[in-house]
């Protein structure tokens, strides 16, 4: 059988095995959530459903990174057993293809993980009014600054999504930050001639909690809204 066909077959099988292995963690977590009584979950500081994903997001990232490292090592080992069968002049091409595929696979897993663990943003009209968003004009062009929130937690922290739309309704920029209701940080957006500022009260934030958004939004902002994980 030609090496190319063996390579593609191994690539397909390795991808299937990787998907099954990475699925073990969420399946085990889901089964635990269903089987364990709510009192036990609360005793361990866990909450069922999406709240648990948000509460333990950092731990999930580290767990997924560990599983992904094991998966990629096994994936490359399996592919390497096929690559050595190729002629020496073709091996670099097979190795490069394998590495690029592994990078793409890791990127897909990261997108799925971040999308799943992000808060659910809602009540955009209320948050926009409360945090001083709305219509603003810069350099003769009108922009709509929309803010949506996830709802405050026990410490009165609220995750906020800020999006900027132009006159045509095109999405031009996005930011994510945290406000702490009743805390020492300012809440309202602060506007200037060529930018505006917001105040990020994320846990562990250093003294430089003032974040600036250039207006009109830059090309980098426009691109980041369209490339997953860069927003």
Secondary structure, DSSP 8 states (H G I E B T S, - for coil): --HHHHHHHHHHHHHHHHHHHHHHHHHHHHHHHHHS-HHHHHHTT--STHHHHHHTHHHHHHHHHHHHHHHHHHHHHHHHHHHTTS-HHHHHHHHHHHHHHHHHHHHHHHHHHHHHHS---B-HHHHHHHTT-EEEEETTEEEEEEEEE----TT-EEEEEEEEE-TT--EEEEEEEEEETTSSS--S-EE-SSEEEEE---TT--S--EEEEESS--HHHHHHTTSTT--
